[in-house]
């Protein structure tokens, strides 16, 4: 809870410091790893100044035993996001961004029907996105931290979910 509060405080503080114009970013494409609820791959490509597309492929496998009932599930999720980046003039290399996109997820599990109401399936949803993006000046490395709230339209997790987001470390070129 404290980590979420700190993250949102930093994002909103950044909103007050930003310029109204987007400037040229320090990289065009970045590819790397992402940690969140599971592990994943992230690729970001700027299509024009301040406007980027990010694709995220995320996988998670989890198991537990509660009161003698065991279950295990896994899912694979694909997200496609359109992002608008804004400069934070007081810190070189740091930008904040916002946007949205779509998500498709595939899930399955043993004991899933007893705990979650289904053995597996596919989910489709729409996502928002807000975060911070930092490009190191002297090395081809970028890090970002974001929040991706999602509204799932069907399947497991139907409805609003605010737990999406994570941290990405990417090689830039």
C-alpha positions in Angstrom: 0.0 0.0 0.0 2.8 2.4 0.9 4.6 1.6 -2.4 1.5 2.4 -4.4 1.0 5.7 -2.5 4.6 6.7 -3.2 4.3 5.7 -6.9 1.1 7.7 -7.4 2.6 10.7 -5.5 5.6 10.7 -7.8 3.4 10.5 -10.9 1.1 13.3 -9.8 4.1 15.5 -8.7 5.5 14.9 -12.2 2.3 16.1 -13.7 2.7 19.5 -12.1 6.3 19.9 -13.4 5.7 19.0 -17.0 5.8 21.2 -20.0 2.8 21.4 -22.3 5.0 20.4 -25.3 6.5 17.0 -26.1 10.1 17.0 -27.2 12.2 14.5 -29.0 13.0 11.6 -26.9 16.5 10.1 -26.5 15.7 6.8 -28.2 13.4 5.5 -30.9 13.0 1.8 -29.9 13.5 -0.1 -26.7 13.2 -3.8 -25.9 13.6 -5.6 -22.5 12.2 -7.3 -19.5 9.2 -6.3 -17.3 8.4 -7.3 -13.8 4.9 -7.0 -12.4 2.3 -9.6 -11.4 4.5 -12.2 -13.3 7.3 -11.6 -15.7 7.2 -10.4 -19.2 8.8 -8.8 -22.3 8.3 -5.2 -23.3 8.9 -3.4 -26.6 8.4 0.3 -27.1 8.7 2.2 -30.4 8.2 5.9 -30.9 6.1 6.5 -34.1 6.6 10.3 -33.9 7.8 12.9 -31.3 6.2 12.1 -28.0 4.0 9.3 -29.3 4.8 5.7 -28.8 3.4 2.2 -29.1 4.2 -0.4 -26.4 3.6 -4.1 -26.6 3.8 -6.2 -23.4 3.8 -10.0 -23.2 3.3 -11.2 -19.6 3.3 -14.6 -18.0 2.4 -15.7 -14.5 2.0 -19.1 -12.8 0.7 -19.3 -9.3 -0.4 -22.0 -6.9 -1.7 -22.1 -3.3 -3.4 -24.2 -0.8 -6.1 -22.6 1.4 -8.0 -24.6 4.0 -7.2 -27.9 2.3 -8.2 -26.7 -1.1 -5.3 -26.5 -3.6 -5.3 -24.7 -6.9 -2.8 -23.7 -9.5 -3.3 -21.3 -12.4 -1.3 -19.7 -15.1 -2.0 -17.0 -17.6 -0.4 -15.3 -20.7 -1.4 -11.8 -21.4 -0.8 -9.6 -24.4 -1.2 -5.8 -24.2 -0.9 -3.1 -26.9 -0.8 0.5 -25.6 -0.6 3.9 -27.3 1.3 6.4 -25.2 1.8 10.2 -25.2 5.0 11.2 -23.6 5.6 14.6 -22.0 8.9 16.1 -20.9 9.8 16.8 -17.2 12.1 19.7 -17.8 13.7 19.7 -14.4 15.2 16.2 -14.8 17.1 15.3 -18.0 16.0 12.0 -19.5 12.8 11.7 -17.5 9.3 11.9 -19.1 5.9 11.0 -17.9 3.3 9.4 -20.2 -0.4 8.5 -20.4 -2.5 6.5 -22.9 -4.5 3.4 -23.3 -5.0 0.3 -25.4 -6.3 -3.3 -25.4 -5.4 -6.5 -23.6 -6.1 -10.2 -24.4 -5.4 -12.9 -21.8 -5.4 -16.7 -21.8 -5.7 -18.5 -18.5 -6.0 -22.0 -17.2 -5.5 -24.0 -14.0 -6.2 -27.1 -11.8 -8.9 -26.5 -9.2 -9.6 -23.2 -11.0 -13.3 -24.1 -11.2 -13.6 -24.5 -7.4 -11.9 -21.2 -6.6 -12.5 -18.9 -9.6 -15.5 -20.4 -11.3 -13.9 -21.6 -14.5 -11.2 -24.1 -15.7 -9.7 -21.5 -18.2 -10.5 -19.3 -21.1 -9.8 -16.0 -22.8 -10.3 -12.5 -21.5 -10.5 -9.3 -23.5 -10.3 -5.8 -22.0 -9.4 -2.1 -22.4 -6.6 -0.5 -20.5 -5.5 2.9 -19.4 -1.8 3.7 -18.8 0.2 6.3 -16.8 3.8 6.2 -15.9 7.4 7.5 -15.8 10.1 6.8 -18.4 13.8 7.4 -17.8 16.6 7.1 -20.4 20.1 7.1 -19.1 22.4 9.6 -20.8 25.6 7.6 -21.5 24.3 4.1 -21.8 21.6 2.5 -24.0 19.3 1.7 -21.1 15.8 2.8 -20.3 13.7 2.1 -17.2 10.0 2.8 -16.7 7.4 2.3 -14.0 3.7 2.5 -14.7 0.2 1.7 -13.7 -2.2 -0.1 -16.1 -5.8 -0.2 -14.8 -7.9 -2.5 -16.9 -11.6 -3.1 -17.5 -12.1 -6.8 -18.5 -15.1 -7.2 -20.7 -15.4 -11.0 -20.4 -14.1 -14.1 -18.7 -12.2 -14.4 -15.4 -11.7 -11.0 -13.6 -14.7 -9.5 -15.4 -14.9 -5.8 -14.5 -12.4 -3.2 -13.3 -9.0 -4.2 -12.0 -6.5 -1.6 -10.7 -3.6 -4.0 -9.9 -1.9 -3.8 -13.3 1.4 -2.1 -13.9 5.0 -2.8 -13.3 8.7 -1.9 -13.9 10.5 -2.4 -17.2 14.2 -2.3 -18.0 15.0 -2.1 -21.7 17.9 -1.8 -24.1 17.5 1.3 -26.4 18.5 1.8 -30.0 
